[in-house]
């Protein structure tokens, strides 16, 4: 999966439920750090004013947990640009 993400650099929308992540014995901050490690910028769709890199991962975790239902949607965008080079050139 990581190789596919690195190759194609898709735009990803992912559900982010901090309480569920904790129940699964993981850390919401570690999930955000993992996405960053894959060269994705992370933002919370319901709170476009928050960006995990600028506002801090804990702020995004708290904001998602405060939303109705305790979860939100993350927008993951590659910091390297979208798609394979050949695909980007084709659509320019």
N, C-alpha and C positions, 0 to 999 in steps of 0.2 A: 504494500500500500504506500509506504513512504517513497519508494522509487517512482510510482505512478504520480503521486502528488508533486514530487520534485520535477518530473518531466513535463507534465501538462499544466501545472499551476492553476487549477480551477478556482473559480469563485465558489465558496462553500457557505451554506447556511446550516448551522448546527444548533440543535436545542441544547440549552445549558441550564441544568437543574442542580444547583450546588448541594441541596439536601440529599438528592439522589446519589450524587457522586460520593458524598460522605458515607451514605448508607452502604455503598459498594466498596467501602474501605479504601477510598482514594481521597485526594485533595483537589478541590476546585482550582486552587492556585497552580497545582502541578499540571492540571489539564491545560490551563492557559499557557503555562511555560512550555509545555510540549508543542502547542500550536506555534508559539514563537520560535521554538527550536527548528520547526519545519519551514521557517522563513515566512510565516503568515502574520499579518497585522490583524488584530482582534478588536472588534467593536461590538457593542450591544445594540441591536437594531432598535429596541424600544427606548434607548437612551443614546441617541446619536451624539450627544455632547460628551459622552464618555468614550475614551479610547484606552485600552489596557496599557499601552506604552506610555501615554501622557498622563493619564489619571491614576495609574497603578492597578495591578491585578486585583488587589483586595477591594478596591473601590468598585470594580466591575462585578466581583463576586457578591458584594453586599447589595449592589443595585439590582442584580438579577434576583437575589433572594427576596428583595422587597417588592417585586412585581407580583401581580395577582397570580396565585398558584405557586409562587416561589421559584419561577423559572422564566427564562427569556430566550431569545434567539441571538446567536452570535453570527456576525458576518466576518468571514475569514477571507482576506485578500492577500495574494502573494506580494511580498515586498520586492520581488524580482520581476514583476510584470506578469501578465496573464498568458497562459498558453505556451505551447512550444514556439520557438522562433519562426519556424516555417508557417505555422498557423497564424501568428501575429502578422507576418509579412503579407500573407494572402488577404487578410481583412483590412489592410491599411489603405 
